[in-house]
Amino acid sequence: MLKLYQAISTAQAEAVSGRALEIGGLNCKSITALIKSHKASRHTAEPAAVGEHANVRGPGYFH
């Protein structure tokens, strides 16, 4: 496991570790896959915002 982390930057290692915790992938196979696919570096903690348009109902619609 240590060899995997020595081959990447500190920032990427933090991102990979965080992503592994989120998905429950706490084994060598999962972490290797995360490092190889660079999914951890593309992951954002914030959910995508819903845009305003005519089809989105506001809170007044349900009350």
Secondary structure as UniProt FT lines:
FT   HELIX           2..6
FT   HELIX           10..23
FT   HELIX           28..37
FT   HELIX           39..42
FT   TURN            54..55
FT   HELIX           59..62
//
